Amino acid sequence: MITPTDVALSPRPRTARERLTATVQARIATAWSRLAIAAASARGRHHRVNEDCHSPLDGIAPVFIVADGVGGGAMASWASKQLVARVHRRLERARIDADAIRDALLDADRGIAKGIADQSATTGAATVALCAGSGALRAKWWIAWVGDCRVYRVGSGHIAEVMTSDDTYRHLSEEPPPGGSLDDPARMIGNGAVSAPNIERADLRWDQMLLLCSDGVHKYVDPVEIARVMHERTPLARRCLRLIELARLNGSQDDATVLVVHRETSPRTRLVRYAAGLFFALVAATLAFLEFAP
């Protein structure tokens, strides 16, 4: 069974400028794997509410989401929260594969569109990045996204690897609506603009991380800076917060959210690897002794 442990929430403000900055850290451990998870989220300077949302970290399944509300105001915030909640409800106890993830995102698209239509004449939608682990070792992950939230893989190198491609008008070679920008998201959840979410398979080795973030982070922090911060020897939640602080220093005034999944080496796995190494060393020594024995 997957059992969440060590959940610690720190919702108090960090600075006067970041009046609503929250960090959270948790761990999901089994006999064969150990995941450290952390997140940080901050309200943008000109927003009344934080329109980003991320997964709670005490769930029973290795499913993690960052959603960025689009459209402004309460409906954007509602859309991102609904997206996270609806997808988690569909995937928490289901067999997780590409079909299940696609169906969960499309169901959220329909449900959010209907909910907004029932409540208001205003618009609202959300972009999303998702990762979901599979297998006992948590070495295989599904990556999914709609819009311009991103997923990075951080290993031992000096640059974070971008795992997603932004669904912007520029990238999709489409013309934005009047007043829009080529760098605006052309696909979102909640407005019926997506027919097939992007879904990919990814490997995650021991001591590697998957980092999900909204555009309030990745537009202002490049992959080299992401890798550098993630390699710092500080608590994982502090590193998430550090990325948001760096985005602010680089000019971000948007809502900013970071969620990181770190595949740690489990104690049992370390023991197995040590025992295997010792066994092969003994075999090599024995063969060498036999080769040179008279």
Steps between C-alpha positions, in 0.01 A plus 500: 500500500609855436497695822551878516712614793680805633246753373584852612312810387640850533238746375625812680614798291868515416530871417271799475526487122404132489195532722370161398796266455457143622740209508429135573716188516418128532634152436340190345686182589462132420731202542635564148491874450514830681375828358564836657249760381486872562316800360488876529247745361477879508231746397592746228551866582187620322265208579238501773521121528757241397370354173750212513429173679699185567435149631471434870805298597331251731318294237517123466616492137814646341308756294614862507351802321566870454216704347501866397165676481437707186246778457557696819322525833296250693404287198865442408580399858192277511595338168851406616373360830228303325750361250729368775213357705322334207811336356602368841154352557525313170856373548540443873377139494510423129755317291716783372583490131478733202129431444411566864693829503346615171149414618554678834617820331221499243243433772639796693474712184131421464423535871675835538337643188156399629572631848607840372198523270270420795658761727596795285507654155873561542765268361747284684734213424836362610823367358651194665809283542473153651730212591390156619727219614452133418667178604626402844833678454343825371752497217237552226285813485226640284538866407195695382431864427260743340603862447824653625562346841823301477672186625878481538721204588793589724792260525865543586569728203522877505182555297141389561345306211172639367258207461207695351430733207283804569159499332536862389372653176861547392599137561183367338533741204153643563375857487404644842164675541487882468697654784670171582867410488680223314637392838155459660378144563290373210378191689336500842282285722152643552422673172471204265816597313677168551414173328810297589722584800874456452614177669852357502692225683812588699765316699606629840825361639609491862567850637332671205211745532194600304420870537158639404448875480271772369612763250550749780815299573634356174474825303742659746729218617701315236587127510854567624370700797237233571765228516729713718226571754381139507856383575523720810538316831192647664155352575306427182221744588759774549636433152149534353459831678844609381391452136200726558721761664737481204209543256396811692854640485495442125178697455210254547183663634273207416379222730789256537487133599764227520448133591795257514503119522838356603555127450725422792696177538318280749697340787410151378615579150829641626553182702424278199737698280773487766455124542509446123817705471663308782400166343648588160818629667538168683441306177762707319751451782437125504548471124821700518629278780420183304665636188831566668494213750770232436 
